[in-house]
């Protein structure tokens, strides 16, 4: 059984997740920081892996729109980190 990328509660109607390139247990770890301190290099590598998955994702725009709409504070959504999403949030 595949798992969806872990998302904030209340996303039952987010059908775009069914087509997400990140769908699946083995890929989810790249999208969020680990539960322990990670080095700058480890973070850069984790983010690079996640962004590579996002690159050709058919629902990338929907994913990013969702993250912006709920002001998601963590992880990579639509190919952008939380820091990269900040200017987009400020412009809304």
C-alpha positions in Angstrom: 0.0 0.0 0.0 1.4 3.4 -1.0 1.2 6.3 1.4 0.5 9.9 0.4 3.0 12.6 1.2 2.2 13.5 4.8 0.1 16.7 4.8 -1.7 18.9 7.2 -5.1 17.6 8.6 -8.2 18.4 6.7 -6.9 17.5 3.2 -9.3 14.7 2.4 -10.6 16.6 -0.6 -7.2 17.1 -2.1 -7.5 14.6 -5.0 -4.4 16.0 -6.8 -2.3 14.1 -4.2 -3.3 10.9 -5.9 -1.2 11.9 -9.0 1.7 13.4 -7.0 5.2 12.2 -8.0 6.1 12.1 -4.3 3.4 9.6 -3.6 4.9 6.6 -1.9 6.6 5.7 1.4 10.2 5.6 0.0 10.1 9.2 -1.4 8.5 11.0 1.5 11.6 11.3 3.6 13.2 13.8 1.3 10.4 16.4 1.7 10.7 17.1 5.4 13.6 17.6 7.8 14.5 14.6 10.0 13.6 14.6 13.7 17.2 15.3 14.5 19.7 18.1 13.6 21.0 17.8 10.1 24.1 19.3 8.6 23.9 22.0 6.0 25.2 19.6 3.4 22.7 16.9 4.4 19.9 19.4 4.2 21.0 20.6 0.7 21.2 17.0 -0.5 17.8 16.2 0.9 16.2 19.3 -0.7 17.9 18.5 -4.0 16.4 15.0 -4.0 13.0 16.3 -3.2 13.1 19.1 -5.9 14.3 16.5 -8.4 11.1 14.5 -7.7 9.0 17.7 -8.0 10.6 18.7 -11.3 8.4 16.6 -13.6 5.4 16.2 -11.2 2.1 16.6 -13.0 0.5 18.3 -10.0 3.3 20.6 -9.0 1.3 23.7 -9.3 -1.6 22.3 -7.3 0.8 21.2 -4.6 2.4 24.7 -4.4 -1.0 26.4 -4.5 -2.2 24.2 -1.6 0.9 24.9 0.5 0.5 28.6 -0.1 -3.2 28.5 0.7 -2.6 26.9 4.1 0.6 28.7 4.8 2.5 25.4 5.2 5.5 26.2 7.4 7.5 23.1 6.7 8.9 21.0 3.9 9.1 21.1 0.2 5.9 21.7 -1.7 5.6 22.3 -5.4 9.3 22.2 -5.6 9.9 25.1 -3.2 11.2 25.1 0.4 9.5 27.0 3.2 12.0 29.8 2.7 11.4 30.0 -1.1 7.7 30.1 -0.5 7.9 33.2 1.7 8.1 35.8 -1.1 5.1 34.2 -2.8 3.1 34.3 0.5 4.0 38.0 1.0 2.8 38.8 -2.5 -0.6 37.3 -1.9 
